[in-house]
Amino acid sequence: MKTIQLIATGMLLFSQSSFAQNKTLNSKKMEAKEHYTFQLSDKVIRQKVNFKNRYGITISADLYLPKNAGTEKMAALAISGPFGAVKEQSSGLYANQMAERGFAVVAFDPSYTGESSGEPRNLASPEINTEDFSAAVDFLGIQKNIDRNKIGIIGICGFGGFALNAAAVDKRVKAVATSTMYDMTRVMSKGYNDAVTLEQRTKTLEQLGEQRWKDAEAGTFANGPKLNADLKGNEPQFLKEYYDYYSTSRGYHERAVNSRGSWTATTPLSFMNMPILTYIKEISPRPVLIIAGEKAHSRYFSEDAFKAAAEPKELVIVPNAVHVDLYDQLDKIPFDKLETFFKANLK
């Protein structure tokens, strides 16, 4: 299953050889790390919530509210991503910042991951992960302090693609933004820059089929190799950047699949022939904001999605930013732009 291992989440599945880095933590230190990878604003209240999606899966989430919220109903946002991350990482950081700016925001763990329910664990699905956004809209729309006609969504990394798919089908979403997005169905089925040949794709599908037989015989679901384990040192730069976020003190979280966890081995199956951006034009006339780093290896996903979307739309390229910079670098993530975009379009 080598082809899928190289493309499934944009990360190589590393061997156990070591790669010395000053910020790398040993296992005991990682386990002891603070639960959230960012500091809660003193202007924001955070509370645990949960809700069910249409498949009966309980979604675990954090609701962020501005402390100075008055009695008027608020505009609201639902946020998730990156693909393989949890709400205590980037999505929570985004929620914290947007709540400071006056929004009610829910950051959630996708189905089968983090603190959300669903068996087997560490499984992804383009359909169910799209539904997770709509379930978050369900939750926000029944809160007494939220105006259900003023709900937007933000998708980070792989959840950028799911957010666009959700906005296309769910007309309750009034505006959608993506940050450093991936189209996971495209990268899993075609590889980076669509380089996978039909022969390679066919071989991968055959291997996935054989894995299904093995799982059926075993009565359980095998996991793929661990993600972002120790580096050899000769990996492409963007893979080192993933490691620098997920496996160091910067962004490690013990519940995140990408922080040395692993997806089920057959997770790629449902991504292989389900292109999630087919109906992106149907988001219009609701607005789309797409944000990408100038130096991000993933930039082409954002640019292609922008070309495919109908007006009104806007593409923001962040100077000198790589893919993971837009996970947590407050000096590079254009939160002022996100604030302006949603305040203009959730009214």
Secondary structure, DSSP 8 states (H G I E B T S, - for coil): -HHHHHHSSSS----S-----TTB--HHHHHTS-SSSS---TTEEEEEEEEE-TTS-EEEEEEEEETT--SS-EEEEEEE-STT--TTSHHHHHHHHHHHTT-EEEEE--TTSTTS--SSSS---HHHHHHHHHHHHHHHHT-TTEEEEEEEEEEETHHHHHHHHHHHH-TT--EEEEES---HHHHHHH-GGG---HHHHHHHHHHHHHHHHHHHHHTS--B---SS----S-S-HHHHHHHHHHTBTTT--TT-TTTT---BTTGGGGGTT--TTTTGGGGTTS-EEEEEETT-TTHHHHHHHHHHS-SSEEEEEETT--TTHHHH-TTTS-HHHHHHHHHHH--
